[in-house]
Amino acid sequence: YDGYVVWKSGKATKYYAFDLDTTYRAVMRASDQLKIKSTLIKSAPKEGYFLEIKENVPMHIDILPLEKNVSVTTVVISISIFGDKQYVELFYKLVDDNLTKKADVGKEKTQ
């Protein structure tokens, strides 16, 4: 699944080979880069983060572990407005970029 966005019933899902907290930070950086305010609705350690965005493009973002004890995280974006596929894809691209930068910094530290 890595690298693909799956669309179903107004929800976009993408899987990341990173732990929950690292992915959450990348999602928050993507929100900052797009200058949108996200509200943390619920945060449960090891269960996930649940965000709501009520700006120009209302969205609900769930950041969930795929399975316990596995470093794969699922980012599900629910969007109610039809036609905002490009916006969601831009958001995922920024998350990808932020995670790639994080991975590159980790590689530099180990070398």
Wavefront OBJ file of the C-alpha trace (Angstrom):
o trace
v 0.000 0.000 0.000
v 2.920 2.351 0.531
v 2.725 5.243 -1.908
v -0.909 4.833 -2.938
v -3.995 6.816 -1.972
v -7.155 4.710 -1.739
v -10.463 6.575 -2.201
v -13.765 5.204 -0.923
v -17.001 6.979 0.041
v -15.508 10.447 0.529
v -12.491 9.126 2.416
v -8.911 9.023 1.242
v -6.523 6.596 2.928
v -2.754 6.464 2.691
v -0.321 4.215 4.540
v 3.065 5.329 5.840
v 5.983 3.180 7.005
v 6.539 5.438 10.012
v 5.401 5.292 13.609
v 2.281 7.072 14.835
v 3.964 10.086 16.478
v 6.313 10.787 13.561
v 3.399 10.681 11.121
v 1.316 12.940 13.387
v 4.097 15.545 13.434
v 4.350 15.378 9.611
v 0.581 15.905 9.306
v 0.760 18.921 11.641
v 3.647 20.395 9.607
v 1.602 19.917 6.421
v -1.280 21.810 8.079
v 1.093 24.629 8.991
v 2.532 24.737 5.461
v -0.970 25.107 4.003
v -1.750 27.689 6.694
v -4.777 25.813 7.951
v -5.723 25.401 11.583
v -6.329 21.877 12.730
v -8.041 21.130 16.009
v -7.029 18.026 17.911
v -10.328 16.373 18.827
v -8.885 13.311 20.513
v -5.426 12.015 21.225
v -5.006 8.530 22.599
v -1.519 7.076 22.960
v -1.095 4.057 20.713
v -4.703 4.428 19.446
v -4.320 7.477 17.251
v -4.916 11.156 16.709
v -8.154 12.666 15.464
v -8.090 16.137 13.890
v -10.713 18.460 12.501
v -10.188 21.295 10.049
v -13.026 23.803 9.648
v -11.508 26.271 7.207
v -11.995 26.725 3.450
v -11.918 22.966 2.913
v -13.489 21.204 5.929
v -11.798 17.884 6.635
v -11.513 15.276 9.329
v -8.135 13.531 9.625
v -7.552 10.289 11.507
v -3.976 9.161 12.126
v -4.104 5.540 13.212
v -1.696 2.655 13.711
v -2.270 -0.092 11.145
v -1.613 -2.793 13.733
v -0.190 -2.865 17.226
v 3.604 -3.190 17.414
v 4.005 -2.389 13.697
v 5.511 0.889 12.483
v 2.905 1.485 9.792
v 0.465 4.339 10.184
v -2.761 5.031 8.325
v -3.793 8.618 7.533
v -7.484 8.831 6.634
v -8.859 12.134 5.365
v -12.644 12.524 5.236
v -13.711 15.396 3.041
v -17.300 16.391 2.404
v -16.834 18.603 -0.637
v -16.789 16.801 -3.963
v -13.952 17.861 -6.254
v -11.279 18.512 -3.635
v -9.254 15.484 -4.621
v -6.346 17.722 -5.675
v -6.347 19.439 -2.281
v -6.187 16.100 -0.434
v -3.424 14.905 -2.770
v -1.461 18.120 -2.091
v -1.902 17.540 1.640
v -0.599 13.968 1.328
v 2.323 15.193 -0.797
v 3.341 17.619 1.956
v 3.095 14.825 4.540
v 5.264 12.662 2.245
v 7.826 15.454 1.915
v 7.923 16.032 5.674
v 8.411 12.326 6.360
v 11.107 12.059 3.697
v 12.990 14.966 5.290
v 12.672 13.258 8.684
v 14.039 9.992 7.252
v 16.936 11.828 5.568
v 17.871 13.546 8.842
v 17.795 10.170 10.606
v 20.135 8.689 7.997
v 22.587 11.601 8.394
v 22.709 11.074 12.161
v 23.550 7.385 11.807
v 26.351 7.909 9.287
l 1 2 3 4 5 6 7 8 9 10 11 12 13 14 15 16 17 18 19 20 21 22 23 24 25 26 27 28 29 30 31 32 33 34 35 36 37 38 39 40 41 42 43 44 45 46 47 48 49 50 51 52 53 54 55 56 57 58 59 60 61 62 63 64 65 66 67 68 69 70 71 72 73 74 75 76 77 78 79 80 81 82 83 84 85 86 87 88 89 90 91 92 93 94 95 96 97 98 99 100 101 102 103 104 105 106 107 108 109 110 111
